[in-house]
Protein backbone atom coordinates (compact mmCIF):
# COMPACT_ATOMS: atom_id res chain seq x y z
CA UNK A 1 0.00 0.00 0.00
CA UNK A 2 1.24 3.46 -0.85
CA UNK A 3 -0.04 6.70 0.67
CA UNK A 4 -0.55 9.47 -1.88
CA UNK A 5 -1.70 13.07 -1.69
CA UNK A 6 -2.41 13.56 -5.39
CA UNK A 7 0.38 16.05 -6.04
CA UNK A 8 3.02 15.66 -8.74
CA UNK A 9 5.50 13.95 -6.40
CA UNK A 10 2.97 11.31 -5.35
CA UNK A 11 1.97 10.69 -8.95
CA UNK A 12 5.59 10.31 -10.06
CA UNK A 13 6.33 7.94 -7.18
CA UNK A 14 3.24 5.84 -7.92
CA UNK A 15 4.14 5.55 -11.61
CA UNK A 16 7.75 4.65 -10.84
CA UNK A 17 6.65 2.06 -8.29
CA UNK A 18 4.16 0.53 -10.74
CA UNK A 19 6.85 0.32 -13.43
CA UNK A 20 9.24 -1.36 -11.00
CA UNK A 21 6.60 -3.85 -9.84
CA UNK A 22 5.79 -4.64 -13.50
CA UNK A 23 9.48 -5.22 -14.21
CA UNK A 24 9.83 -7.81 -11.43
CA UNK A 25 6.60 -9.61 -12.34
CA UNK A 26 4.58 -8.53 -9.31
CA UNK A 27 1.02 -9.78 -9.74
CA UNK A 28 -0.67 -9.11 -6.39
CA UNK A 29 -3.14 -6.24 -5.96
CA UNK A 30 -1.72 -2.74 -5.78
CA UNK A 31 -3.40 -0.22 -3.51
CA UNK A 32 -3.00 3.54 -3.40
CA UNK A 33 -4.48 5.24 -0.36
CA UNK A 34 -5.31 8.94 -0.70
CA UNK A 35 -4.36 10.99 2.33
CA UNK A 36 -6.15 14.31 2.33
CA UNK A 37 -4.36 16.50 4.83
CA UNK A 38 -6.87 19.35 4.69
CA UNK A 39 -5.78 22.51 6.48
CA UNK A 40 -2.50 20.99 7.65
CA UNK A 41 -0.99 21.48 4.20
C-alpha positions as CSV (number, residue, x, y, z in Angstrom):
1,X,0.0,0.0,0.0
2,X,1.2,3.5,-0.9
3,X,0.0,6.7,0.7
4,X,-0.6,9.5,-1.9
5,X,-1.7,13.1,-1.7
6,X,-2.4,13.6,-5.4
7,X,0.4,16.1,-6.0
8,X,3.0,15.7,-8.7
9,X,5.5,13.9,-6.4
10,X,3.0,11.3,-5.3
11,X,2.0,10.7,-9.0
12,X,5.6,10.3,-10.1
13,X,6.3,7.9,-7.2
14,X,3.2,5.8,-7.9
15,X,4.1,5.6,-11.6
16,X,7.7,4.6,-10.8
17,X,6.6,2.1,-8.3
18,X,4.2,0.5,-10.7
19,X,6.8,0.3,-13.4
20,X,9.2,-1.4,-11.0
21,X,6.6,-3.8,-9.8
22,X,5.8,-4.6,-13.5
23,X,9.5,-5.2,-14.2
24,X,9.8,-7.8,-11.4
25,X,6.6,-9.6,-12.3
26,X,4.6,-8.5,-9.3
27,X,1.0,-9.8,-9.7
28,X,-0.7,-9.1,-6.4
29,X,-3.1,-6.2,-6.0
30,X,-1.7,-2.7,-5.8
31,X,-3.4,-0.2,-3.5
32,X,-3.0,3.5,-3.4
33,X,-4.5,5.2,-0.4
34,X,-5.3,8.9,-0.7
35,X,-4.4,11.0,2.3
36,X,-6.1,14.3,2.3
37,X,-4.4,16.5,4.8
38,X,-6.9,19.3,4.7
39,X,-5.8,22.5,6.5
40,X,-2.5,21.0,7.6
41,X,-1.0,21.5,4.2
